Amino acid sequence: MPTPKPPAPEDPNVIVVTGQGAPKGDPAAAVNEVSFEAVQAVDKAFVEPLAMGYAKAAPKPLRQGVHNALNNLSEPINFVNSLLQLKFGKAFRAIGRFGINSTVGVAGLIDVAKRKPFKLPYERNGFANTLGFYGVGPGPYMYLPLIGATSARDVVGRVLDLSLVPAVAGQPFSSPAYTLGTGVARSLDDRVELDAFLRRLRSDCTNPYAAERDYYLAVREAEIAALRKKPFDLESRLPACLVDGPRVRVGQAVPPPPPEPVQEPAVTPQM
């Protein structure tokens, strides 16, 4: 009995399955992409206009003060995690910044600590970095409402970060009003900071979902490598559409590239 021929590929009733599966590190890619599209739609319709309205209505010094105060509230988290990572210099800088900015800086509204004579720049840290520092991998990539790009490890770290100050300090930091107020303020501040990145993502990347995922995972890997003092070629891992775009620092600050050498002007010897 002759073997029946398979249907031609151009048959409209044939569904071709490539068998490629989900990308590495993103086993729930189909669900994550749906979440990404939904979040982007909400952002364009509601969050972006609200954040841009805030940016226009609030004077820049006021917005900078809110940004500084939010950073100051995270210094205890930076301090604890720097200690856990045995980075005692960073830990003392974090607690020094907190003391200076909470007093001289008017509850953190003014970042006095980064100026002369202190010269203590803000160094973000967190429990997700500590987990990565001790070898915990990122786990599955996720794109979640209210959070955005993240991973299983970073979700756990985020929960621990948000729980530290309320658990240790108690009221008013454990009150729902404080949590809601700081959450809204940080979301608006973050959205204003992310605006240039999101515009680049939407305009220059043919697949914004995959580009943001690859960007996030590459930057987080670079941040953990920096903590562990291991070399990492970040440029080669970034999506091509975002290599030259505005950088977003999602965790521990990535060390800046070394400055380009200054070309000395040629000097013609005088005869």
C-alpha angles and dihedrals in degrees: 000000000000118000111247114245117243115251117268116264091240091061104118090216093060119095112204115211115199096196093218093129127194119333118264111276092015107079092158094049094137093054093041092052092052089050090048093053092048093049091048091052092051090046094053093045101041121355099050095050090046094049093045090048089053090049092052098041098044116068113242093246089056093049090046089051091053090048091050093048092051090050090049091054089056095053094092087056090049090049096050095046094046088054091049089052090049090241096138096169091057090045093055091045090053094050090043091053090049093052095046097044095042091057114021091025094057100248091326098303090121120046096221093155095069092056131077132318092022101040094186109153122203112266113190118214138161148168092275088060091048091052090049092046090059093048105268108147123227095253120203118353115241137187108206133182112256090013107050121191112019144128136232091262093048093050090055090047092049092053090051091047092052092046100049103076096039091048095048102033100034118192133055090013093056095051120109090234092059093045093049094044096049091042093056093043093050092046092053092044092049093047092053090049091048097048098097091046093050093048090052091046093052098042104038106031120079090202107032093179095056092041094054092045093051091044093051095047093046094049093046091050089050091050093052091046089052090053090051091044093239124143117253129176100219096172093061092052099049119098110262092240091058103038094098096030130102112295122237117204107212101177136339107018114263110234109254118246115266114269117263113257115261113244110231113222114251113255119210111213113242113237 
